[in-house]
Amino acid sequence: MRAPAVLASSASCESVASIAITGGTITSAAAVDAGAFVAPAIPGAPSNSTAFAKLPPFCRVAATLRPSSDSDIKIEVWMPVSGWNGKFEGVGNGGWSGNIAYSSLAAQLARGYATASTDTGHAGSAVDGSFALGHPEKLVDFGFRAVHEMTVTAKAIVAAYYGRAPRLSYWNGCSSGGKQGLKEAQKFPADYDGIVAGAPANYWTHLMAGSIWIAQASLKDPASLIPPEKYAVVHKAVLDACDARDGVADGVIESPPACHFDPASIQCGAEDRADCLTAPQVETARHIYGPATNPRTHEKIFPGLAEGSELGWGGLAGARPLPIAVDHFKYVVFKDPNWDFKTFDFDKDVALADKVDGGLLNATDPHMEAFFGRGGKIVMYHGWSDQLISPQNSIDYYDSVEAARRGSRNAASGRNDIRLFMVPGMAHCAGGAGPNTFDALGALEQWVEQKKAPDEIPASQMTGGAVVRTRPLCPYPQTASYKGSGSTDDAASFVCRAQ
C-alpha cells in the first residue's frame, strides 16, 4: 500500500481520518478518554468492562480494506495518546473470527502498544462459517489476506500518527490466532519480528476432520455418547492412574504422553452406573484419546486429546458436533448447507478437503527460513488439557520445523528461533487446573530485544484472584521436575529437565 503522509506531531487523532490508504478507506478516527470505551455487544463474547474501564486515553481508528472486489475487511487501530512504547502488536481471532477482538486490543494498549485487530473480512459469530459459501475471495481474506493487509495498513497509520514507524512489531494470538501468526511467518516473513502462537489451529483441514472423528464416535450410536456427568469419573480415574507419575500428586498431569490410561479399567459390569463407562462408552473414550486415522491406510489424520482433558469433552464429544468443523465441510469443502457429518468418509473426504484447501487455510509449512533469517522469533504454547485442539498437533508442527532446519544448509531456525511450551493442566488457550497464567509476550520481548532466549516461563495458578501455585513452564521437550524438597506449590522447587 502507499504510505500515508506523516501528520504533524501536534496533529489531533481526528486528523488521521484524512490519511489516504490504497485499497481502503479510513471510516473514523476519534480520541477516547481514559476509561470511556464501551465495546460493541458481540454475541457469545464477554464484555470485559473492567479491563476497558482501566484503559488510558487512546486514538481509535477504524478502516475498511478492499483488496478484492468481494472484500470488506474491517480493522481497528488503537494508539496510546501518551506513553507509547514505540512498538506495534497485531492480535488474533478465534474460530471463524467475524469480529474485532476488543478485549485483546485493550490488553495490549494497556501495555503501551499501538495495536490492531481485524474481523478477517466478514461479520458474524466465531462458530459460523456460512460466509464462505459462494464467496471465495472472503475465504482468502479469512485465510491470510485480512491479517496481512491489516498489518501493513496499521503500521502505516501508526507511523503517520506518531511521526515515526514502530521500531518492532509483534503478533499475539491463540487458536485461530495462533494459526494466523504462523501463517504470517510462513507467507509474509517481513510483517513481524516476533510471534506468540498459542494452541494453533494451523492444520485446519485435519483439525476439522479430527473433530468429526470424535463426533461420529460419540453420536452415530446413541449408546456411545458419554453423558457429561461421567466426565468427572473418567478424569478422576486418569488422575488416580497418572497424577503421581511425576513425583507430585497435585491434580495435574505434567506429561500426559507418559500416561497410559485404559478406559476399560472403569468399564461397568452388566449394569450401567454413574461411576463407570459402558462398553460402547469405553470405545468412545478410546476414540477421543486415540488419533483419527484413515481406515484404509491407517495413517494418522489428526492426534487425539490428551489424558487430563476429560472435564472439557463436551466441546467435541457432546450432544452435537463442533459447529466450526461442521461449517467447514458444509460451506468450504462440499458447498452444501444440508451436508450431514455422519456421512464423512475418512478415506476420501480428508484428501478432498486438503485438495480444496490448497494451502489456503492450513499453515503447516515448516520452512520459515525467511522469517528466522531476519531475526524473527516464535514462542508457541499449548495446554496439555486442551479440549478442542490436540496438544500433540503443536508438538508435531514444532518437530517438523526442527526437521526442516536439519535438512536445510542455510537454516537458522530450530530452538535458536522457535520454542514450544506445553502447559500442564491448561485447557484451550486458558483455564484448567494447571498453572495457566503466564506472560508469553514478555518472554518473546526479552528474546527479541535482549537476545535472552526463554529457558523457562514463570506461570501461576490463580484462585479467587490470589496466586495459589507457581511453576516453571519448560521448553519442549523438557518438563518441570520436582527437586525432591520444598513446597510443591512453589516454582523454586522445580527445575526444567529433559524427559
N, C-alpha and C positions, 0 to 999 in steps of 0.2 A: 504494500500500500504506500501511497505518497505520504511522507512525513509532514505533519501539520506545522504551520508556522509557530515558533515559540512565542508564547504570550509574555507580556511584560511581567516582571517579578511581582509587581504590586497588583496584577490583574485579579479581579474577583472570580469566584467559582463560576458565576453565571456567564462570564465571558468565554468559558470553554465551549459553550454552545455554538460559538461562531467558527469553531475549527472545522475545516473541510476534511473529510476522510474518504478515501477511494473505496467504492463499493459499499457505501453505507452512509448512515445519517445519524448525527447526534440528536436525540429527541428531547433531552432535558439535561440541565446542569444546574444544581442548586446546592447552596450551603445548608448543612444540617447542624443545628445547635447540639450541644452536649446533652445526651440522654433523650433527645427529642424524636429519634427514629422509631417509626411504627411499621413493622413488616406487613406486607400484604398477606392476607389469610391464604394458606396453602393447605388443601385437604390432606390430612394424614401427617402433617408436619407440625412439630411443637412450635409454639410461639417464641419461646426463649426470651421473653420480655425482660427478664432480669439482666441478661447479657446486653441487650440493646440499651437498657437504662444507664449502663455504665460507660457507654461509648463516648469518646471525646468528640469535639466538633470535626466535621469532615465535609469534603466536597463530593457529592454524589452525582455521577454522570451516567446516563443511560443512552444506549445507542442500538440501532438496528443495522445488521450487516446482511448484505445480499450478494454473496459471491456467485450464486447461480440464479437462474430465472425462477426457481421454486424455493429459494432460500428465504428464511425470515428469522434470522438469528438475533435474539435479544441478549445484550450483555449489560452489566453494570460495573463501573469502576469507582471504587471508594478510595479517597486520598485524604490523609490527615491534614488538617489546616496547619498544624504545627507539630513538631516532634517527629517528622518523617525520618525513618531510619535509612533512607536512601535506597531501599530495595523494593522489588515488586514480587508479589506472590499470586499465582493463579490457584484457584481452589476447585475441587472436583465435585462431581454429582454422584447420585446413586440410582441404580436400576436403569430405567429408560430416560431418566432425567426429566425434562419438561418444565423445570422451574429454576429461577435464580436461587443459589444456596446462600440465603441471607445470614443464617447462623454462622456459617463458615467465614463469610465476609467480616462479620462482626468480630470473630475471634482473632483474625489476622490484623484487622485495623487496630485492635486493642494492643497488639504487639508493635505497632508503629509502621506496619507495612502499608504501601499502596497495593490494593488488591482488587481482583476481578473475578467475576463468575458469569457463566452463560447458561441459558436454558437448553443449549445444544441444537436450537433450531426449530423447536416446536413447543407448544403449551399443552400441558396435561399431567396426569398422575405418573409417578415414577414406575408404576406397575402396568402402565398402558402403552403397548407398542403399536396400536392401531394406526398411528400417524404414518407408519412406513408403507402401508398398503397404497400402491399407485403413486408413490412419491419417492422415487429412487434418489433424488437429489437431497431430500430431507434425511434419508438414511445415511448418505455420505456425510452430511453435516453432523449427525449424531455420532457417526463412526470416528471421525477425526477432524473434519474441516472446521467445525464451530470452535473447538478449543484453540486450534492454531490461529484462526482469524481473530478470535478474542484476544489472544496473547499479543499478536502483532499490533492490533489497534490499541489495546490498553497501554502498552508500553509507550506508544507514540503520544497518547493523551497525557500520560504521566510526565513525559519529557516536556510537553508543551506547558503543562500547568506549573511545574516546578522550575522550568528553565534548564533542566539537565536530565539526562536519561538515568534510569535506575542503574546502580553500579553492579547489582547482582539480581538474578531472577530465580525464584523457586516455584516448584509445583507441590501441592499438598492435597492428596485425595485418598479415599478408601473405597473399596468395592468397584463400582464402575469408575469412580475417581482414581483408583489405583491403576485400572486399565488405561485410563486416559493419560496418566503420567508416563507409563511405559510406552504407549503409542507415540507420545511426544518425543521421547528419547530415541525411538526407533526411526521415526519418519521425519521429525523436524529437530535435529540434534542441536541447532543453534538457539532454540527458543528458551531453554532453561539451563541454569548452571547446576542445579541440584533438584532432585525429585524424591518426595516421600510417596511411596506406593504401598498402601495398606490393603491387605486381603484382595489383591487384584482379580477382577473378573476377566482376565486377559485372554483365556482360552474360551472365548464367549460361546462358540458353537458347541463345543464339547461340554462346557458347563451346563448349557441348556439341555443337552441330551442326558447328562448325568442327573439333572433334576427330574426329567421324565422317567428315567430308570427307577428312581425311588418312588415316584408317584404310581407307576404301574405296579410295582411290588406291593404297595400299600392298598391300592384301590381297585385293581382288576377283580379281586375276590373280596367280598365284604368280610370274610373270616380272617383276612390277612391284616386288616387295619389294627394297629396298636393304639388303644384308647389313650388319650392324654394322661389319665390318672395313673397309667403304668410307666410313664417316662421316669418318674422318680424311683420306681422299683428297679428299673434297669440301671439307672445311674448309681444307685446305692450298691448294686451288685458289682458294677465296674470299679467303684472306689474300693470296695472290700477286696477285690482281686488285685488291684494295681496301685492304689494310692501310696502305699508304703514302700514301693519298689525303689524309690529314690532316697530312702532313708529318713523321710519325713512324712508323717501322716497328718496332712493338713487340708484334706478335702480337694486337693488339686493334683492332677497327674502331670508331672514335669515333662515326661517324654512319652506320649501315647504309643509311638511305634514299638516301645518295649513292652506294651501291654498286650497280652494275647488272651483276650476275654472271649469265651464261647457263650453265646446267648442260651445255648441248650442247658447250661448249668442252672438256669432258673426256669426250666420248662415245667409246666404243670403236668400232673398225672392225668387221670381220666376226666377230671372236672376242672373247668375254667375258674380261676380265682383271681382276686385283685392283686395278689402278691406274686404272680408268676405269669409266664407267657405260654400261650397255647402253641402247638406245633407250627401252625401257619404263621403265627406272630414271631416265632423264632426265626423262620425263614426270612421274614420281612426285615428283622434286625440284622441278619447276615447280609442282606442286600444293601442296607444302609451303610454298614461298615465296609463292605467289600466294594471293589471298583465296578463301575459299569463296563461291560465287556461286549465285544462283537460275538454273537452266538456262533458264527461260522469260523472265524479266525482266532477267537479267544484273545484278541488284542485288547489292551486297556483303552477305553474311551475316555473315562474321567475317574479319578480316585474317589473313594467313599469318604464319609465323615469319620472323624477320629473318635476313639473312646474318650468319654468325658463330655460329649456334645448332646447327650440324651435329653436333657431338660428342654432343649430347643428343637426337638424333632418335628414339632408341629408345623414348622415352616415348609419342609419338603415332604414330610410323611403324614400330614394331617388329612382333614376331610376333603381337601381339594388340592390339585397340583399347584405349584408355584405359578402365579399368573404371568410373571415376567417370561418364564420359559414357554408357557403355552402360547403367548403372544408372538414370541419369536418364530415359532413354527407356523402359526396361523397367518401372520402378516408379512413375514420375510421369506420363509422357505417355500411354503405351499401356496401362499397367497389365497387362502380360503378361510374366511371367518368362521366357517362351520367345522373346521378340522377337529377331530377327536383325538386326544392324546393317547387313548388306548390302542390306536391303530399304528403307533410309531414302530417302525422296523429298525432295530439297532444294527442291522447289517447294511441295508441300502440307504436309510434316511440320514445317517450321520455323514456318509460320504456326500450325499446330496447337499446337506447343509454346508459342508466345507466348500463344495464347488460353488454354491450360490454366494457364499461369503467372499471368496477370493481374496482374503486378507483385509477386507473392509472393516469388520468389527473385531476380529481376532487381533491380538497384539502379542504374538508369540515369537517374533523374530529375535533370536539370541545375539545377533551380530549388531552390537551397538558401539563399534569402534569409533565411529564419527563423534558420538556423544562423549565417550570416555576420552578420546584423543584431545578434546578441547578442555579437559579437566572436569568434566561432569561427574557427579557422584549420585548414587541411588541408595536410599535406605528403604528396604522393604520390611514389612512386619505382617504377621498373620496370627490370629488367635487359634490356639490348638482346639478350643471348644466351639469353633465357628460352626453354626448350624445351617448356613446357606452355601458357602463356598468351601470345598475341601481344602484344609490347610496343606495337604500334600501337593496341591497344584502349585503353590508358591515354591515349594522345595523343588519340584520338577522343573519349573522355569529357571530358578536360580542355578540348578545343576546344568541346564542346557547352556546358560551363559558361560559358566565355567568351562564346559566342554568346547564351546566356540572359541573361548580365549586360548585354550591349549592348542587348538587347531589352527590358530592364526599367527603367522610370523610376526606381525606388527601390532598385535592387540595389546592394549594397555588396560585391559579390563580385569575381571576377577575380583578377589577380595580387596584389592587396592582401590577399587572404584564402586563396588556394589556389595552391600552386606544385607543379610536377611536375619531378622529377629523373630523367632517363634515365641508366642506369648502363652504360657501355661494358663489354662482355665479361662481365657478370654473368649467371648462369643464373637459374633460378626461385627468387626470394627470397634466394638465397645462392649461393656457389661461382662457378666460372668463372675465366677468365684475367684478368679486369679488376680494377679497384680496388673490391672488394666488401665491404670493412669500413668502416662509417661509422655515425655516430650521428644518425639521423633524428629520434629523440625529443629529443635535446639541441637540435637546430635548432628543433624545434617549441616547446620550453620557452622558448627565448630570444625567439621570435616572440610567444608569448602573454604571457609575463611581463615581458619587457623591451622589447616593441614593436620588436624588431630582426628585420626580415624576412630570411630566408636568401638572400643573393645568391650563395652557393656553400656547399657542404658538403664539408669535407675527407674524403677517402677514401684507403684504403691497400690494398695487395695484400700478403698475408702468405704466407710460405713457411717451413715448419718453425717457426712461432711468431715469426718475425722479419719486420719490415717491409722489403720489397724495392722498393716503388714507392709513391709518393703522387701523387694527382691531385685537382683540384677537381671536384666534381660540380656541374653548372651548371643553373640553372632553365631548363626548356624555354621557348622554342626555342633557347636559347644552347647552345653546346658548348665544351669546353675546347680552346683554340687554343694551339699551341706558339709561344712568343715568338721563337724563332729562335736562342736561345742558352741555355746552361745544360743541366744534366742532364735527359734526358727521363724520368728516374725520380723527379724532384723536382717537387712541385706548384708550387713557386715559379717554375718555367719556363713555366707555362701561365696563360692568362687566359681568362675566360668572355666569349665573343663570339657575337653572332647569326650564324646560318649565312648 
